[in-house]
Amino acid sequence: MRGGGTARSSRALAAVSWRPATWHPRLAMGHLPRLRSSTSHRNLPHLFLFFLFVGPFNCLASYSRATELLYSLNEGLPAGVLIGNLAEDLRLVPRASRRQDQQLQAPERASVELNPPLSFSLASRGLSGQYVTLDNRSGELHTSSQEIDREALCLEGGGETAWGNSISISSSSSSDSCLLLLDVLILPQEYFRFVKVKIAIRDINDNAPQFPVSQISIWVPENAPVNTRLAIEHPAVDPDVGTNGVQTYRLLDYHGMFTLDVEENENGERTPYLIVMGALDRETQDQYVSIIIAEDGGTPPLLGSATVTIGISDINDNCPLFTDSQINITLYGNATVGTPIAGVQAVDRDLGTNAQITYSYSQKVPQASKDLFHLDETTGVIKLFSKIGGSVHQTHKLTILANGPGCIPAVITALVSIIKVIFRPPEIVPRYIANEIEGVVYLKELEPVSTPIAFFTIRDPEGKYKVNCYLDGEGPFRLSPYKPYNNEYLLETTKPMDYELQQFYEIAVVAWNSEGFHVKKMIKVQLLDDNDNAPIFLQPLIELTIEENNAPNAFLTKLSATDADSGERGQVSYFLGADAPSYFAVDSTTGVLTVSTQLDREETEKYRYTVRAADSGKPPRESVATVVLTVLDKNDNSPRFINKDFSFFVPENFPGYGEIGVISVTDADAGQNGWVALSVVNQSDIFVIDTGKGMLRAKVSLDREQQSSYTLWVEAVDGGEPALSSTAKITILLLDINDNPPLVLFPQSNMSYLLVLPSTLPGSPVTEVYAVDKDTGMNAVIAYSIIGRRGPRPESFRIDPKTGNITLEEALLQTDYGLHRLLVKVSDHGYPEPLHSTVMVNLFVNDTVSNESYIESLLRKEPDINIEEKEPQISIEPTHRRAEAGSCMPTLVALSVISLGSITLVTGMGVYICLRKGKKHHREGETLEVQMPLKGKIDLCMRERKPVDISNI
């Protein structure tokens, strides 16, 4: 074949140095010995070396035969695709001759053109057998079984451009150029040529774009202005070239904050740029995740994707803040040195060094207060630095500053009231049951009610005051006396705690005596997370749609499930359920759901399967969602006829717009793509088809005698965009109906006459009646009979009912002279009623015609003939000549078999016609006289007004 992406030799781009008009092959070769074609292949290496040595001495001849041919070829073609015909493209074999001999095989065509025949071969076997095959006799160049992969040849292993090998690979500076180079020798020496063949390999879109990494990270400062452009450092690569390479990029979710732009450099490489479209705030959202999709320009386009994580880097745009402007501290005068009395804490929403806070006293704080209370500049904890003496002021106002880099300090006031103690306050001695580290008690969430935390012993150093104890702070805790002991209290939980609702509690155990002395013991409770929450899908039913014939690895959706647990317990992974088909896949980390193959709606319209989201807890928890994927229809199916060929048998004279038959057609597509409209392609002036029912009708009544069959082509066109169509062949065969009476061709008129000599012997043929019937079968089987006679003795003549031959039965007498007139009835054997015609046969018995005008006057008179109502019979009546009857028997048997079959067929069609049209009316007693010139009929010696003598001599 010469299509399908091959370069036809007639369209080959050839830069050929053709020989001059006076060139002769023998002169061009100089003194080279003539090589026999049978040894040309065996001596090719020696011949090639010989050409290298004698080349300088025959430069003129060599250059006169130097030739280059350029073909183009798609990559990936199967074996046997024709690339070109060297003999034709070099004009060694005239194209006109080749067209005349196109019935010959290729080797035979080449051999008949030149003598001795041409021989083609590659100059060196090399690697040529991997990619092309050359027919040694015809010069046809075909693809071999080794498939040509342009990317493997020219993008990875290309670069060799020398002509030294029989086949080499050339990859020029243009990425679109990829050549296979061959050296071809043409023998024998009379026609020797050294041909350089270049085959340009055209690229097809057989590679999808692919990102070098699956995860791409981009950092954008939160103060980046709008229209800031950031290059994505890992653009997709596509081994294909030109429009089949990467053409554009897009993000699956722009989050309303970004967009993409693509820039192309001088080398044609496209780089995607991320453009900031809105104001960013790390403190509001510190990360955006999306999918970047690269698309090439093929038809259909192929896609590649990667996950893009856009991190928002912090800048120092927040300053420290205190939640309160003043705190009040009560301190007893007998407090121990080093005891923390309070702590201040400011908050900076920035990160890292931008959120570092240092604390210091304001310059307004007296030095005496600074010496009494030490402020930790890192933690903000205030401790008693020296013992409280009797001369110390009872009130101290400590102004504390929270300093951040580049910020105005935040201010808080700590008002310390010192209470002089005459007696020692109560003491609170804790004994922890739960795990406690540096004053922080750690509890697991979901601990049961009444989980013990700690015992507290309340002591009165003075031993003479009543001490009471209570719990200060909010939380699911209670402090109750532990009986039967006095001054012992148990701290325990009152209900299960949920880490996801609150992770930290701060409470205090307060003791006071009747003198009003208060002691407070602060307790910090930190909850530990447990894997008590399963991942939750945002949508338990995920309804998706995709058009059929999608690209491989097409993106469907990104699954999203959340887990309220922390750490690895809240890390969600995604998996397909066991009911998911194998060609669906989900990225366990990102939740991106894809389909690896093309979906066909006509095969499966809806997919329903489950997906799972599981956390990393021990044991893990999971939840299930249902994916319902509906495959949308594309117009990818042509209408299909139930049969390729339809045949209908219709009786002739079928009424106009009658139902001939139903043309059944289906379309596997849905909706408008599956709507089919039928139309008659040819002979639409005679036939029409109902689109809704597919019913074929004839606009007019059909006559078999005018045309016995019709061949129609019906086209079915669907409603898709673009529309698809198909055609079917319809054959309509008209069945014969007896609607034509026999047509008498001889004699030509009722006025013809024939001279019969009295000496005619009995049994001699006199003349014949010849008729034809346009119908077929039994409707065209004709029988002849004499139904009326007039004359001296007209019964002397008889007619053969089968052949129409009229013979003399008895010897003519003297009294038989004169005009004998025979009324012959010609009838067919049609069904349901036979049709007939009549003709007058005039026989003039005499020795000669003496008065022609007299005979004509007799013919003009209306004959008085009694009509005999006797139906003609085809079977020959028994006579004394049994030999003749026996000789006709095989013919009669064969005719009877044919008649029986025809009668059966016509009977069925006749019943059908009768049911639709009713009984056909015929005019009784009416005879049809046919006068028609006899054309193509043998002269039977009967002419108008010209009698012919008939005798037995």
Residue, then its C-alpha position, 0 to 999 in steps of 0.5 A: m500500500r502507498g498510504g497511511g503516512t508513507a511517502r509515495s514515490s510519486r511525491a518524493l522530494a528528490a534532488v536528482s542530478w539527471r544525465p544529459a540528453t547525449w549520455h550513454p551508459r556504456l560511455a559513462m562507465g569508461h572501461l569498467p567490465r560488465l557484471r552479470s546480474s547473477t553475480s552482482h550481489r556476491n561481488l558488491p564489496h569488491l565492486f564498491l572498493f573498485f569504485l572508490f579507486v577508479g572514482p577520481f578517473n571517472c569523476l565526470a561519469s560519477y557526478s552525472r549519475a550522482t543522485e539523492l532522494l528524500y522521503s518522509l515517513n511517520e515513526g512507528l509504522p508496521a512492517g511492509v509499508l512502502i516508502g518509495n520506488l527507486a526505479e520510478d523516482l529515478r526514472l529508470v522505469p517510465r511511469a506510463s509503462r508501469r501503469q500499463d503493466q500494473q497487473l504484473q508483480a513488482p519484480e516482473r515489471a522491473s524485468v520487462e522494462l530493461n534488458p538486462p534487468l536492474s538490480f538494487s542493493l545497499a552498499s553495505r549491509g550494516l544496520s539497514g536490515q533493522y529498519v528498511t528492506l530493499d527489493n533487489r529487482s523492483g527497487e521498492l523500499h519498505t519498512s522492516s519488522q524493526e519499528i522506527d522509534r524517532e525518539a530512540l533514534c534521534l534524541e538518544g542515539g542520533g548524531e552520526t551523519a556520515w554516509g560511510n554505512s549503508i544506514s546511519i542516523s542524522s539529527s540536525s540542529s533542528s529538533d524536528s529533523c531526523l534522517l535515516l541515510l542509505d547508500v544504494l547501488i544500481l547495477p548492471q554497469e550499463y545503468f550503474r548509479f550510486v544513490k544517496v537516500k534520505i528518509a526523514i522520520r516524522d514525529i507522532n504524538d506517542n509520548a505524554p509530558q512527564f515531570p521530572v519529580s512528582q512533588i514540586s515545592i515553591w516558596v513565596p514570601e507572604n509580602a509578595p506583591v500582586n503579579t510576582r512571577l516565580a519560575i517553576e524549576h521542574p518543567a515537564v519534558d516530552p520526547d516528542v517535538g513540535t506541536n507534539g511537545v509540551q504546549t501549555y500548563r494549567l493548575l487544577d486549583y488556583h485557590g483564587m490566589f495564583t495563576l500560571d503563565v508560560e514563557e518560551n525561550e529562543n530554543g522553543e522551550r516552555t517554562p511555566y511561571l507562577i503568578v501571585m494574583g492576591a495578597l498573601d498572609r502566612e498567619t491566615q494560610d501558610q500552604y496551598v496544594s494543587i496539581i499542575i498539568a502539562e498538556d502537549g499539542g497532539t490530537p488527542p492531547l496527552l497529559g502529565s501531572a505533578t503535585v505543587t506545594i506552594g509554601i508561604s514564607d514568614i516575614n516579620d509583620n506581627c509584633p508581640l501582644f499581651t492578652d491583658s494589660q494588668i495582672n494582680i499578684t498577692l505575696y505573703g511576707n514569709a515567702t521563700v526566696g526563689t519562689p515564682i510569684a507570677g509569669v507574663q507571656a506575650v504572643d507573636r504570630d510570626l515564626g522563627t526569629n521573627a517571633q523571638i520575644t524578650y522581656s524587660y522592666s521599664q525604666k519607670v520601675p524603681q531599682a528597689s523593686k528590680d532588686l526584690f523581684h527578678l524577671d527572666e528575660t526569656t520566659g517572663v517568670i517573676k521570682l522573689f529575688s531577696k527576703i522580704g524585710g520589714s521596711v519593704h513597701q507593701t505594694h510594687k508596680l512592675t511595668i514589663l515590656a515584651n520586645g520583638p525584632g523591629c517592633i514597639p514593645a508591648v506593655i503589661t503591669a504586674l501589681v504586687s501586693i505584699i501581705k505581712v505574715i504574723f503566723r505561717p500559712p497552711e501548707i499544701v503537699p501534693r502526691y501525684i498518682a498520674n504521670e507528672i513531669e516538672g509540674v505538668v500532669y499528663l493524662k490520656e484522653l478518653e480516660p474513664v470517669s474518676t481517674p485519680i490524678a493526685f492526693f493533697t495533704i493540707r497542713d496547718p503549721e500553727g496547729k490551731y486553725k481550721v483549714n479549708c480546701y477547694l479547687d479553683g479553675e475550670g475543667p472536668f476535675r473535682l477535689s474531694p476529702y478522702k475518708p477516713y483520713n483528715n486533711e487528705y483530698l483526692l483530685e480526680t476526673t469527672k468525665p472523659m476528656d477529648y483531646e480534639l476539644q481541649q488539650f490543656y488545663e490549668i487548675a489550682v488547689v487553694a487552702w485557707n484558714s480561719e485567719g484568712f491566710h490563702v495558699k494556692k498550688m497550681i496544677k497543669v494538666q496536659l492531655l495526650d492524643d489517642n487514635d479515637n477518630a477515623p478519617i472523615f470524607l467530605q462527601p460520602l458519595i463522590e459523583l464524577t463524570i468523564e467523557e469516553n475515549n479519555a486520555p490515559n492516566a486522566f485525572l478524575t478528582k482529588l479525594s479529601a478526608t480529614d482526621a481530627d487526631s494529631g501527629e501520625r494518628g491524623q495522617v490520612s492515606y487513600f486506598l481503592g476498595a476491592d471492588a474497584p476495577s484494576y485500571f483505576a488508581v489513587d495516590s495514597t498520599t495526595g488522594v488524586l484519583t486517575v484512570s489509566t485506560q480509555l473508557d468506553r461508554e458503550e462497554t460500561e456507562k457507569y462505574r461504582y466502587t469504594v475508596r478508603a481513607a485510613d490513618s496511621g494510628k495503631p490500630p489504624r482507623e478508616s472510613v469508606a466513601t463510594v465513587v460513582l463515575t458516569v462515562l459521558d457519551k461521545n460520537d465514536n460509533s457510526p450507525r450500523f445496519i443489521n445487514k450489509d446487504f438487504s434484498f426485497f422481492v416486490p411484485e410489479n405494479f406495486p402501488g406507489y408509497g407501498e411498504i417494500g421493507v424495513i431497513s434496520v439500523t442501530d447506533a451504540d451511542a446515546g442521546q443525540n449521538g445515537w439518533v439516526a436519519l436514513s436517506v436514499v443516496n441514489q434513485s431518490d426520485i423513485f424511492v423514499i425511506d421513512t426515517g422514523k420507521g426505516m420503511l422503504r417505499a417506492k414513490v411510483s408503481l414499478d414495472r418489471e418489463q421496464q426494469s426488473s431490479y433496482t440497486l439502492w444505497v441507503e445512508a445512515v447519518d447520526g446526530g453527533e458533532p461531527a456526524l458519522s455515517s455508514t451505507a448499506k446496499i439494497t437490492i429490489l427484485l420485481l416479481d413478474i405479474n401477467d400484465n402483458p398479452p402476447l405480442v404477435l410479430f408475424p404475420q405483421s397484419n391481418m391484411s397479409y396473405l400467403l399463396v399456397l400451391p395446390s400441389t403442397l403435400p400433406g404435413s408440409p409446413v405452410t407458414e407460422v404465427y410468431a409472438v412474444d410475451k414481455d412477461t417471464g415464467m409461465n406468464a410468458v409461455i405462449a400457446y397457439s390455437i385456431i379459434g375461427r375458420r372461413g374458406p372452401r375447406p379451412e379445416s385442412f390446416r392445423i396449427d402447432p399449439k407450442t411452436g405456432n407452425i401451420t401445416l397442411e393436414e389433407a391434400l388440397l382438392q380442386t374445390d379448395y381453390g380460393l381464400h382460406r382465413l384462419l383466426v389464430k388466438v395467441s394466449d399465455h399461461g399467466y396467473p391468475e388469468p391468461l392474456h391473449s391476442t388474435v391475428m388473422v392468417n390468410l392463405f390463398v390456394n391457387d397456382t398463381v396470383s392472377n388478380e392481386s386487387y381481387i384478393e385485396s378486396l376479399l381481405r377488406k371484407e369483414p369475415d364471417i367467422n364463428i369463434e370457437e371457444k377452445e383454449p389452446q393447449i401446449s401439450i401436443e395431441p396424440t397423432h399417428r407420428r409417435a416418434e415426434a411425440g416421443s421426441c418432445m417428451p423431455t422438453l415437456v417434462a423440463l417445461s413442466v418443472i419450470s412451470l410448477g416452480s413459477i406457478t408456486l412463486v407467482t401464486g404467492m405474489g398473486v394472493y398478496i396482490c389480490l389482498r391489496k388491490g382486489k380482483k383484477h377486471h378483464r374485458e370479456g370477449e375483447t380480442l387484441e389485434v397486434q400489428m407490429p413490424l417484425k425486427g430481427k426475425i427470419d424472413l418466413c416468406m410472408r410479405e404484405r401483398k406479395p404472395v410467395d409460392i410454396s411447393n414441396i419441390 
